[in-house]
Structure formats: structure tokens, C-alpha cells
Amino acid sequence: MSPYMHKDSTYRISVYTFNKTLQFADRIKKINALEYLPFEGTVSLKNPQHIFCLLEDYGTDPNSIPEHPNYIYFGRWIADGQRELIRSHSVKDRHFIGNTSMDAGLSFIMANHAKVKENDLVFDPFVGTGSLLVACSHFGAYVCGTDIDYNTIHGKGRSSRKNQKWRGPDENIRANLRQYGTEKMYVDVMVSDASKPVWREAALFDAIITDPPYGIRESTRRTGSHKDITKPLDGMYVESHVPVSRAYHLSDIFTDLLNFSARHLVMGGRLVYWLPVYRPEYCDEMVPLHPCLQLISNCEQTLSSHTSRRLVTMEKIKEPEDLDSLAHVSDPRFTLYQGHNAFREKYFSRLNKRASKDNTKYEANGE
């Protein structure tokens, strides 16, 4: 790098860390530790000719961050990627958000996994506040979605913002796309039950990208009841009718999602979704499969010491046949799929155990 270090040049050194936050003073120390390098130019913080970057990698587990980095990289900055999208599309500054709005960085990662491109048609069956639609529309895709929650789809009810009690008159998914200049890519969203798809039998979508509810911050519900339902007298539902709902088990959610994707993805289209797992019991065989969908990748995002979620990417390789929708029943791993149903109980069981230990310590200290 000697051509960029001569005495007539100006430069700046920036420090970046992955999976660890450094204080400003610590960053300065790391820059000063590079004084052995043969820099002969003048430091210019505002407008340098050359920018050098020190990158430190502290692994991927936020619950076990090492004292020292696993890897250190140093080099000259050549060009930026698209990481500025994480800042410009930050959920903190978004017009319409909810309790489960997907982080901007993860939304763009999912869009990349799905190979979303201009003029694609992308669908999210658990659309929520539309974070994934925002990311896909940025790449020029037409976007649509469904959700069982009427209030979320119509932007009504209590706000998720700290100092705002109720949602405003224009808080909705369309307004989010308008905020980023992609409203023209908005097809529509509607209230619908993912377990009872309303679409005609045809390959409609270039990609299906979604983050199904896990039963933690949002409930897993579908329409229906274990009891006998008496319909209105005329056999028609009145406008104010609210359907009865019941539990929608995680194993059923993923079975329905894969079957829906096999029927409605175009050939070569991709399904990208998050699968929550209990880490002590996880194995690769727990990832649901389908005869029409090829598993492309399975990546982990650690959430806590005992839970994580897997970003699963699948690609359609053949059209569905009559018995493909029941293939999971004959799969010897079917009982492993059903293990996802206990994710919520295991999640809160671990939290309750931790709270109990903290209370015991509190009482032992006599406080």
C-alpha cells in the first residue's frame, strides 16, 4: 500500500467492529497502535484522499463475545456497498411500525436470499407492518401481502411507539412505501387467514418472503373453533362479524407455508422464511422439507443462550403432484417438525427459571 502512504497524501483511519461495540476512546487506542505502519502523509478527518479501515470480527454469538477479536482485517477503502440502506430504512424513523417490525438489515438480507429483482411479484403471507415489502420494493419488485390481524392491516388500534397511545390516520403499509418513494410498487394487502389461502390455483409469485409469528410477541392464530359454530340466520356473515379464532401450531404454519409455496411460486422462485428453534434440541433434521422445494441455505441468528431462529431459503424445482402436500406425514422426521409446537413453552420456561434464580439470589442477600 506504499503508493497511498507517501508524504504528499492525506488519509484517515476508521475502526469497525462486528458483534461488539467499542467506546470512542478504545477506537483511538486501536488507531494509535498502528503507528508502526509507514504512513508519511497528513491526517485529514474531513476530506482525506485515502481512507484505511481496521475491521475486527468478534464472532456471531452475542451471548459469548470474546475479549479479543477472532479476526482482524486492515485495508484501503475502495467503495461502499449498500449498508447505507440499513440507516436510511431504519425502523426507528419509519412511519408505520409494530411490535414485530423486521429490522431493516435483516429485511434486505431476506430480499437478497430470494434474489428479488425488478418487476418481480413478491408476497408475504404474514405481512404485519410490511417491513419485508419495503425492502423488496426498493429492488423494484411489486409487493403484496396478507395478515389475519385486521388492526395491523388497516393501521388501527394502539401504537407501538413509546409516547403515542393510538395510531395516526395515515399509519399503514402503503404510507411506508410512500416514505421511501416506492409507492408505485405497492399492489395491495388484505386481511386473510394463511391457513385458508384465497388465491386461485396458479404459479403467481416470483418470491415468497415472510416471518411467521412464533407466539412470543404476536400470537399464532387462525380462524376456526373446536366447538360447533352456528352461522347467522340468513347464512351470510354481516359486515361487523369477527371470526372465531383458535391456536395455529408452528408445525402447521410451516406445513401450510411450504404447501402454499409449492403451488404458487413460479418455477425457480424462492421461499425465504424464519424458523424459530430451541437451541439445546436443534438438529438440521428439524427443518421442514417439501418434494417441490430444494433447500438452498439454512443460516442461524442467535437470539439468546437457548433460542435462535434459522433463515431458511428454498427454491421451487418441480410442480406439485396430488400427494406432495401430504409428504410430511410419511416423513420419518415428522415428529421433529412437531417439536416446534413447544417453542413458546420452552422459551418462557427458560425465562421463568432465570427469574426464579434471580429472586433466590435477591432473597439470599436479604434485600
C-alpha positions as CSV (number, residue, x, y, z in Angstrom):
1,M,0.0,0.0,0.0
2,S,3.0,2.3,-0.2
3,P,1.6,4.3,-3.2
4,Y,-1.1,5.6,-0.8
5,M,1.2,6.4,2.1
6,H,3.6,8.9,0.6
7,K,4.2,12.3,2.3
8,D,2.1,14.3,-0.2
9,S,-1.1,12.3,0.6
10,T,-3.8,12.8,3.2
11,Y,-5.5,9.9,5.0
12,R,-7.9,8.8,7.7
13,I,-8.2,5.5,9.6
14,S,-11.7,4.2,10.6
15,V,-12.3,1.4,13.1
16,Y,-15.3,-1.0,12.6
17,T,-16.3,-4.0,14.8
18,F,-18.6,-6.9,14.3
19,N,-20.7,-8.2,17.2
20,K,-19.1,-5.8,19.7
21,T,-19.4,-2.0,20.4
22,L,-16.3,-0.1,21.2
23,Q,-16.1,3.2,23.1
24,F,-14.6,6.2,21.3
25,A,-11.5,6.1,23.5
26,D,-10.9,2.4,22.7
27,R,-11.2,3.2,19.0
28,I,-8.5,5.9,19.3
29,K,-6.2,3.4,21.1
30,K,-6.5,0.9,18.3
31,I,-5.7,3.7,15.8
32,N,-2.6,4.8,17.8
33,A,-1.5,1.1,17.9
34,L,-1.0,1.3,14.2
35,E,1.8,3.9,14.4
36,Y,4.3,1.3,13.3
37,L,2.9,1.4,9.8
38,P,4.9,3.6,7.4
39,F,2.3,6.4,7.0
40,E,4.1,9.6,5.8
41,G,1.1,11.7,4.8
42,T,-1.0,14.1,6.7
43,V,-4.1,13.1,8.7
44,S,-7.4,14.6,7.3
45,L,-10.6,13.6,9.1
46,K,-13.0,15.6,6.9
47,N,-11.7,15.2,3.3
48,P,-8.9,12.6,3.0
49,Q,-7.5,11.3,-0.3
50,H,-7.4,7.8,1.2
51,I,-9.4,6.0,3.9
52,F,-8.0,3.0,5.7
53,C,-10.2,0.6,7.6
54,L,-9.4,-1.6,10.6
55,L,-12.1,-4.3,10.9
56,E,-12.4,-6.6,13.9
57,D,-14.6,-9.7,13.9
58,Y,-15.8,-10.9,17.4
59,G,-17.8,-13.9,16.1
60,T,-21.6,-14.3,15.7
61,D,-22.7,-15.2,19.3
62,P,-24.0,-12.0,21.1
63,N,-24.1,-14.1,24.4
64,S,-20.5,-15.0,24.3
65,I,-18.4,-12.1,23.0
66,P,-14.6,-12.8,23.3
67,E,-12.3,-10.3,24.9
68,H,-10.1,-10.2,21.8
69,P,-11.3,-10.4,18.1
70,N,-11.2,-13.7,16.3
71,Y,-10.0,-12.0,13.1
72,I,-8.5,-8.6,12.3
73,Y,-8.5,-7.1,8.8
74,F,-6.8,-3.9,7.6
75,G,-7.0,-2.4,4.1
76,R,-7.8,0.7,2.0
77,W,-11.4,1.7,1.4
78,I,-12.3,1.3,-2.3
79,A,-16.1,1.6,-2.5
80,D,-19.2,1.3,-0.3
81,G,-21.7,-1.5,-0.7
82,Q,-25.3,-0.9,0.2
83,R,-25.0,-0.8,4.0
84,E,-26.3,2.7,4.0
85,L,-29.7,1.2,3.4
86,I,-29.7,0.0,7.0
87,R,-29.5,3.6,8.2
88,S,-31.8,5.1,5.6
89,H,-34.5,2.5,6.1
90,S,-34.1,2.2,9.9
91,V,-37.3,1.1,11.7
92,K,-36.8,3.9,14.2
93,D,-37.6,6.5,11.6
94,R,-40.3,4.6,9.8
95,H,-43.8,6.0,9.6
96,F,-45.7,2.8,10.5
97,I,-44.2,0.2,12.8
98,G,-45.4,-2.6,15.2
99,N,-44.1,-4.9,17.9
100,T,-42.6,-7.3,15.4
101,S,-41.4,-5.0,12.6
102,M,-38.4,-6.6,10.9
103,D,-35.0,-4.9,11.3
104,A,-34.0,-3.2,8.0
105,G,-30.7,-5.1,7.7
106,L,-32.4,-8.5,8.0
107,S,-35.2,-7.4,5.6
108,F,-32.6,-6.6,2.9
109,I,-30.8,-9.9,3.6
110,M,-34.0,-11.8,3.1
111,A,-34.7,-10.0,-0.2
112,N,-31.2,-10.9,-1.4
113,H,-31.7,-14.5,-0.4
114,A,-34.8,-14.5,-2.5
115,K,-33.0,-12.9,-5.5
116,V,-35.6,-10.2,-5.7
117,K,-35.2,-8.1,-8.8
118,E,-37.0,-5.5,-10.9
119,N,-40.6,-6.4,-11.9
120,D,-40.8,-9.5,-9.7
121,L,-44.1,-10.1,-7.8
122,V,-43.3,-10.8,-4.1
123,F,-45.8,-12.0,-1.5
124,D,-45.7,-12.0,2.3
125,P,-48.5,-14.2,3.9
126,F,-47.7,-12.8,7.4
127,V,-47.1,-9.2,6.3
128,G,-47.6,-7.4,9.6
129,T,-46.4,-3.8,9.2
130,G,-44.8,-4.6,5.8
131,S,-41.0,-4.3,6.6
132,L,-40.3,-7.1,4.0
133,L,-42.4,-5.4,1.4
134,V,-40.4,-2.2,1.9
135,A,-37.1,-4.0,1.3
136,C,-38.4,-5.8,-1.8
137,S,-39.9,-2.7,-3.3
138,H,-36.5,-1.0,-3.1
139,F,-35.2,-3.5,-5.6
140,G,-38.0,-2.8,-8.0
141,A,-40.4,-5.7,-7.1
142,Y,-44.2,-5.3,-7.0
143,V,-45.3,-6.3,-3.5
144,C,-48.4,-7.6,-1.8
145,G,-49.3,-9.5,1.4
146,T,-51.9,-10.7,3.8
147,D,-52.4,-10.9,7.6
148,I,-55.1,-12.2,9.9
149,D,-54.8,-9.0,12.1
150,Y,-57.4,-6.5,10.9
151,N,-56.0,-3.7,13.0
152,T,-52.5,-4.1,11.6
153,I,-53.6,-4.3,8.0
154,H,-55.7,-1.1,8.4
155,G,-53.3,0.7,10.7
156,K,-55.8,1.0,13.6
157,G,-55.6,0.4,17.3
158,R,-52.8,1.1,19.8
159,S,-49.5,2.5,18.6
160,S,-46.2,0.6,19.2
161,R,-44.4,3.9,19.7
162,K,-43.3,4.9,23.2
163,N,-45.1,8.2,23.6
164,Q,-48.0,7.6,21.3
165,K,-51.2,5.9,22.5
166,W,-53.1,5.4,19.2
167,R,-52.0,5.0,15.6
168,G,-52.4,8.1,13.4
169,P,-54.8,8.3,10.4
170,D,-52.2,7.5,7.8
171,E,-50.2,4.8,9.6
172,N,-50.3,1.9,7.2
173,I,-48.1,-0.2,4.8
174,R,-48.8,2.0,1.8
175,A,-47.5,5.0,3.7
176,N,-44.3,3.2,4.5
177,L,-43.6,2.6,0.8
178,R,-44.6,6.2,0.1
179,Q,-42.0,7.3,2.6
180,Y,-39.2,5.6,0.6
181,G,-40.5,6.6,-2.8
182,T,-41.7,3.1,-3.9
183,E,-45.5,3.5,-3.5
184,K,-45.9,2.6,-7.2
185,M,-44.7,-0.9,-6.4
186,Y,-47.5,-1.4,-3.9
187,V,-50.1,-3.9,-5.2
188,D,-52.2,-4.2,-2.0
189,V,-52.6,-6.0,1.3
190,M,-55.7,-7.7,2.7
191,V,-57.0,-9.4,5.8
192,S,-56.7,-13.1,5.3
193,D,-56.0,-16.4,7.1
194,A,-52.8,-18.0,6.0
195,S,-54.3,-21.5,6.7
196,K,-57.1,-20.8,4.2
197,P,-55.5,-19.2,1.1
198,V,-57.7,-17.2,-1.1
199,W,-55.6,-17.4,-4.3
200,R,-56.6,-19.2,-7.5
201,E,-54.5,-22.3,-8.2
202,A,-51.7,-20.9,-10.3
203,A,-48.0,-20.0,-10.1
204,L,-48.3,-16.4,-9.2
205,F,-45.3,-15.2,-7.3
206,D,-41.6,-14.9,-8.1
207,A,-40.7,-14.9,-4.3
208,I,-42.5,-15.6,-1.0
209,I,-40.7,-13.9,1.9
210,T,-42.1,-14.0,5.4
211,D,-41.5,-14.0,9.1
212,P,-44.3,-16.2,10.7
213,P,-45.4,-15.5,14.2
214,Y,-43.8,-17.6,17.0
215,G,-46.3,-16.9,19.7
216,I,-43.9,-14.7,21.7
217,R,-44.7,-11.1,20.8
218,E,-47.5,-12.0,18.4
219,S,-50.0,-14.8,18.8
220,T,-50.3,-17.7,16.4
221,R,-53.9,-17.8,15.5
222,R,-56.1,-18.9,12.6
223,T,-59.9,-18.8,12.0
224,G,-62.0,-21.7,13.3
225,S,-63.2,-23.3,16.5
226,H,-63.2,-26.6,18.3
227,K,-66.9,-26.1,19.0
228,D,-69.8,-26.3,16.7
229,I,-70.4,-22.9,15.1
230,T,-73.9,-21.6,14.5
231,K,-74.0,-19.4,11.4
232,P,-76.2,-16.2,11.2
233,L,-79.8,-16.8,10.3
234,D,-79.5,-16.0,6.6
235,G,-76.3,-17.9,6.2
236,M,-74.4,-14.7,5.4
237,Y,-71.8,-13.0,7.6
238,V,-72.7,-9.4,8.4
239,E,-70.1,-6.7,8.0
240,S,-69.3,-6.5,11.7
241,H,-68.8,-10.2,12.1
242,V,-65.5,-11.2,13.7
243,P,-64.5,-14.8,13.0
244,V,-63.7,-17.1,15.9
245,S,-60.0,-18.0,16.1
246,R,-58.0,-20.8,17.6
247,A,-54.4,-21.8,18.0
248,Y,-52.3,-22.2,14.9
249,H,-49.4,-24.6,15.8
250,L,-46.0,-23.8,14.4
251,S,-45.7,-27.2,12.7
252,D,-49.0,-26.5,10.9
253,I,-47.8,-23.0,10.0
254,F,-44.7,-24.3,8.2
255,T,-46.5,-27.2,6.6
256,D,-49.1,-24.8,5.1
257,L,-46.4,-22.3,4.1
258,L,-44.4,-24.9,2.2
259,N,-47.5,-26.4,0.5
260,F,-48.7,-22.9,-0.4
261,S,-45.2,-22.0,-1.9
262,A,-45.1,-25.2,-3.9
263,R,-48.4,-24.3,-5.5
264,H,-48.0,-20.6,-6.0
265,L,-44.3,-20.0,-6.7
266,V,-43.1,-19.8,-10.3
267,M,-40.5,-22.4,-11.3
268,G,-37.2,-21.3,-9.8
269,G,-39.0,-18.9,-7.4
270,R,-37.8,-18.8,-3.9
271,L,-39.3,-19.1,-0.4
272,V,-37.4,-17.3,2.4
273,Y,-38.6,-17.5,6.0
274,W,-37.6,-17.6,9.6
275,L,-37.8,-20.8,11.7
276,P,-37.6,-20.4,15.5
277,V,-35.7,-23.1,17.3
278,Y,-34.8,-24.2,20.9
279,R,-31.0,-24.4,20.6
280,P,-30.4,-27.3,23.0
281,E,-32.6,-29.6,21.0
282,Y,-32.0,-28.3,17.5
283,C,-30.7,-30.5,14.6
284,D,-30.8,-29.9,10.9
285,E,-33.5,-32.6,10.5
286,M,-35.9,-30.3,12.2
287,V,-36.1,-28.0,9.1
288,P,-39.3,-28.8,7.2
289,L,-38.9,-30.1,3.7
290,H,-41.1,-30.5,0.6
291,P,-40.8,-32.6,-2.6
292,C,-41.2,-29.5,-4.7
293,L,-38.7,-27.2,-2.8
294,Q,-35.0,-27.6,-2.7
295,L,-33.2,-26.4,0.4
296,I,-30.7,-23.7,-0.6
297,S,-29.4,-22.4,2.7
298,N,-30.0,-22.6,6.5
299,C,-28.4,-19.7,8.5
300,E,-28.6,-19.1,12.2
301,Q,-29.3,-15.9,14.0
302,T,-28.7,-16.3,17.8
303,L,-31.4,-14.7,19.9
304,S,-30.3,-15.9,23.4
305,S,-28.3,-18.6,25.0
306,H,-31.2,-21.1,24.4
307,T,-33.1,-19.8,21.4
308,S,-32.3,-18.8,17.9
309,R,-34.0,-18.6,14.5
310,R,-32.9,-20.1,11.2
311,L,-33.2,-18.2,8.0
312,V,-34.3,-20.9,5.6
313,T,-34.1,-20.4,1.8
314,M,-35.8,-22.9,-0.6
315,E,-36.2,-22.9,-4.4
316,K,-39.1,-24.5,-6.4
317,I,-37.7,-27.3,-8.6
318,K,-40.9,-29.0,-9.8
319,E,-44.7,-28.6,-10.0
320,P,-46.7,-30.2,-7.2
321,E,-48.4,-33.6,-7.6
322,D,-51.5,-34.9,-5.8
323,L,-49.8,-36.4,-2.8
324,D,-47.0,-33.9,-2.4
325,S,-49.0,-31.9,0.2
326,L,-49.1,-35.0,2.5
327,A,-45.4,-35.9,2.1
328,H,-44.5,-34.5,5.5
329,V,-46.8,-37.1,7.2
330,S,-44.8,-40.0,5.8
331,D,-41.5,-38.3,6.5
332,P,-39.8,-40.1,9.5
333,R,-38.8,-36.7,10.7
334,F,-42.4,-35.5,11.1
335,T,-42.2,-35.8,14.9
336,L,-39.2,-33.5,14.8
337,Y,-41.3,-30.9,12.9
338,Q,-44.0,-31.1,15.6
339,G,-41.3,-30.3,18.2
340,H,-41.6,-26.7,17.0
341,N,-45.0,-26.5,18.7
342,A,-43.5,-26.4,22.1
343,F,-41.2,-23.4,21.2
344,R,-43.2,-20.9,23.1
345,E,-43.5,-23.0,26.3
346,K,-39.7,-23.7,26.3
347,Y,-39.0,-20.0,25.6
348,F,-41.0,-18.8,28.6
349,S,-40.0,-21.8,30.8
350,R,-36.3,-20.7,30.4
351,L,-37.2,-17.1,31.3
352,N,-39.2,-18.2,34.3
353,K,-36.3,-20.3,35.6
354,R,-33.9,-17.3,35.2
355,A,-36.3,-15.1,37.0
356,S,-36.6,-17.6,39.8
357,K,-32.8,-17.8,40.2
358,D,-32.7,-14.0,40.4
359,N,-35.3,-13.9,43.1
360,T,-33.5,-16.6,45.1
361,K,-30.3,-14.5,44.9
362,Y,-32.2,-11.4,45.9
363,E,-33.7,-13.2,49.0
364,A,-30.4,-14.8,49.9
365,N,-28.8,-11.3,50.1
366,G,-31.6,-10.2,52.4
367,E,-32.7,-7.4,50.1
